[in-house]
């Protein structure tokens, strides 16, 4: 998808990575399936980490995959939230009680600290 029209008339462009008004939504059931799938990949004992990473990426994401992520957008002009129903079709929600228009934005370049769990 390269362009999505918001109800306010603003055009949301989706033609690059790390878009500040785009995110993904996942159901609670699939969220835990994602952890189970990650566990399978980790416990597989495969010596090739790159192959494991690509298999993991191939099985999650957009489209008919094992773990379904739906696209989520927030219009930076009006604040509406657009949730993908099926590819290319969206359900629109208008925020109530606030004027926040950058709910999906994050600080670019912010480092995330990963903690290794010791057994």
N, C-alpha and C positions, 0 to 999 in steps of 0.2 A: 504494500500500500504506500503510495507516495503523497497523497493529499486527502485530508479529511475535512469536510465542511462542518463547522459548528453551527448550531441553530441561530447564533447571533450574526452569522455571516463571515466570521473569521475562518481563514483557511489554515489548518494545522499541517505542516509539512513533516513527512516521515520518510526521509531519504538519506539518513545518516545514523550513526550510533550516538549514544549518550545524549539523547534529546531531553532537555530539562523539564518538559511537560508530558513525558511519556513514561509509563511504567508497566508492570505486569501484575495480574491478579491470579491467584491460584485458590482452588477450593480447599477446604480443610482436609478432606480425604486425600486429595492429590498431594497436599503438602507433606503428609506423612508417608505417602507412597514415594515421594522424592527422597526422603531420608532412607527409606528401605532400599531404594535403587542405589543410592550412594554407598550404603553399607555393602550391597552386593558387589559393587565395583571395587571397593577397598579390600574386601575379603577374598576377591577372586585370585589373588596371588600372582596376577599378571606382572611379568617383569618389565613390560613396556608401558610406562606411565602415559605417554602421549596417546597411544591407542585407547587406553582406558578413558582419558579425558575426552577424546573425540567421540567415543561410544556414548559417554554420558551426555555430551552436548547434543548428539544426534537423537537421543531418546527423550529430550525435554524441549519445550519451545512451542513455536507457533505451528498450527496445522494438525494433521492427524498423527500425533506422536503418542508415546507411552504416557507421558506426564503433560497435561494440557495447561499452558499458560495463556491467559487471555490478555489482549492489549488493553491498556487503560491510559486515557489522556485527560488532561485538565486544560481547558482553554485559558490561555494567559490573558485574554481580553475580558471575558465575562465570568470566568471561574467555573463554568459547567464541567461536570465530570462525564466523560464518555467511556462506557464499558462495552467492549466487544461482545456481541451476542454470537455471531458467526463471522467468519472472515469477511470484512467489508461492511458489516451491519452493526450499528451501535445503539445502545440504550443511553439516554441522556438524563442526568440528574443535576438539579440546581441546588447549590449549597444553601443551607438555612442558618441564619444567625452569625455569619461571619463573612468577611470580605477576602479571605485568603485565596490567592490565585496562583500560588506556587507550591502546592502540597507535594508534588513529585520531584521538586528540585532538590539537589543535594550539593554540597560544596565540592566542586571539581577539584580533584587532586588530593582530597582528604584521605589520609592513610587509615586503613582498617587494621587494627591489631588482632592477629590471630593467636589464640592461646592454645598451646599443645597440652592436652590432658595427659597427665601421668597416671599410669596404672599401678 
